[in-house]
């Protein structure tokens, strides 16, 4: 398989071309970077005022999933750069009284006093920009996965969350709220599987174009599209419908590829159950890939992570190797497991290799089970160690906690102090792809740096096109 190595120019977003600046005050950018912000206190008789940033595609489902709790929320505003999308129209029809914008910056400035919380469901490369601005203006946030486009952005948003404990900021990996992933954690923490030194996660993504070698030819920008705001901080390039909607996921400048799209779902059970946030360092290496280009992520890849021994609330956990597979690549079948026994949901899932038993779960951590299958017949589930979210609804839990933090269920949703490190691990796979096949990178978590390859540190962040260069990075 190919071993294409990305250049710095291709991976980093060039800031040589500036967009026409919107007529915005931007005074907050100079004054709030270090100031603690406090959201509006909501009385039990009031509703949470929510705005949607990105309400086409997934965003339409997100804002409608929040807005259906009419006794608890008002949808007061929505923003999307493409007014022609069917899903955008559905969202606008669902909330006809919500004020509509095509620039989230303008929406947040004009409606600052009227907005308590936002959903951020834009393409990956604008998650951090919208999320940072909203949080620094005192808004609760629900940001789609992956949390951010780069590792530095994930660290930034997690730190902003920690520094502003009154804000409720979460990532939208909904499986984290479900009972299945909790049952899996408890199976592992109770010792049912024995020691786990190896785990595997896989996905059938990409289901969009990748491995494209050159930028697409210029097409006229539709009258319904704010292309400058869609590009955001990315280097300027002419519009083509092959970028937006949806197909942006395969492009370095806009998306995070297959691992960025799905690892925050599929690796969540691995990350949580095996307490990978307790690792002070880890390594990452691309084992193989096919089709990587300077413009796009590869058609398929296998990526290896190695984590050291970890001290956890559930005892000391041994060193762990985690393999990630995408594009149709699959893990080897463990010895003794019948060929017709399915792991996960087939196309997506995670596999845990223990000294006593093997376990698998589906895309979102649901349906955990032991292998071979007869082991499940007499399995006695361990006593619960984690509280359950009664409705198993991540949108409702977020709304409740935004209204009153005292009702929060621990780990009930993917708060940014957890989601940030999870996103860092997911995006680390893309850094390894950028460096090349067979190059093992040693990452120190505290310093956010590679100790054995300082040159790779340039891939932890990117440059930002003006006037979208307001992150303190």
C-alpha positions, 0 to 999 in steps of 0.5 A: 500500500502507498506511503504518501507523506504529506507536506506541511503546506498541504496539512496546515491551513494557509492564511495568505488570502483573507475573506472580506471581514463582516461588519462585526465589533469583535471587541469580545475577542480582546477582552474575554480570553482570560475572563471567567464567564457566567451564563444567565441563571435560569429560574425553574419557570423559565425556558432555556433559549437555544440557537442552532449553529449549522442546521442542515444535515446533522444539525437539523436533527440536533436542533429539532432533538433539542427543540422538541422539549417545548416545556424546557426550551425555546429555539430563538435563532438558527444559522446556516451558510446554505439556505437551500439544503432540505434539512435546513428548510425542515429546521426552519419550518419546525421553528418558524419564529426563530430568527435566521442568519447565515453567519454565526458571528453576527448571530451571537453578537446581535442576539447575545442577551437572548441566547443561553445555549447553542448547538454546533453542527457545522463541518469539523473545521469550524467546530472550535471557532463557533464553540470557542466564541459561544463559550467565551460569550457565556453560552452552554454548548453542544458540539458535534463530534469530533469536537475539533479539527486539530489536537490544539483546538481540542485542548483549548476547548477542554481548558476553556470548559475547565476554567468556566465551570458554570458552562455546560459544554459537551460533545455529541457522541450520544452513545456515552449516555446509553446504558450499553457502554456502562454495562461494558465498562462494568464487565471490564472493571469487575474483572470478568474479562481478566486483564486486557492488553489488546483492543480493536475498533473498526468502521466501514467509513469512509462512505464519501469520496477520499483519496482525491489528488487535486482540488476540484474545479471552480463552480459558481457559488450558489446564491443560497450559499455564504461560501466565505463563512463556510470556508471559515479559517480554511485556506481560500479555494473556489466553490465546488459542490464536491466539498459541500454538503457532506463530502467535506469529510474527506478533505484535510482542510475541512474534515477529519476523515474516517477516524475523525468521523467515527472514533469519537463514537466507536473508540469511546467504549475503549477510551472510557472502559480502559481509562485511557485518559489516565495515560500520561503518554502514548504512541501512535503509528500507521501500520498501512494505508491506501490512497493518502494524498495532499488533499484528502484522507486515504481510502483505508488505513490501519493505525496502532496506538500503544498506552502504558500501564495506568493507575485508575479508580478500578485498579492498575491496568496493564499496558494496552495496544489499540488498533484502529481500522477503516475503509473495510479493514477488519481485525483478525478473528481471535482464536477459538471464536467461531467464524459465524459469530459477529463482532459489534454490528459487523461494519462497526464496533470494538473488540476487547481481548482479555485473559479470561474472555473476549468481549465486543460492542456495537458502534455506540457501545451498545449490546456488549457481549462475551465471545464465544457466545455460549459464555453469555448464557450463564453470565451474571452481570456485575453490580452497577458501578455507574449511574444511569441516565433515566431517559438515555437521551443526551439532548434532554440531559444536556438541557436539564444540566444547562438549566440546573447543574445540580441535577447532573448525572456523573458522566451522563453526557460527554463533557469536554474534560472527557471529550477533549482527550478522546478527540485528541486520541482520535485526531492523533491518527491523522497526525500519524497519517500525515507523518507517514507509514511506519513512523512511531510518534511518542506523545507526551500528554502534559506538554502536548508534544512529540518527544521523539519527533519534534518536527511532527508538532507542526501537525498539532495545530494549523494556521487560520485565514483572516478574519477567522483567526481569533483563537488564542493558538 
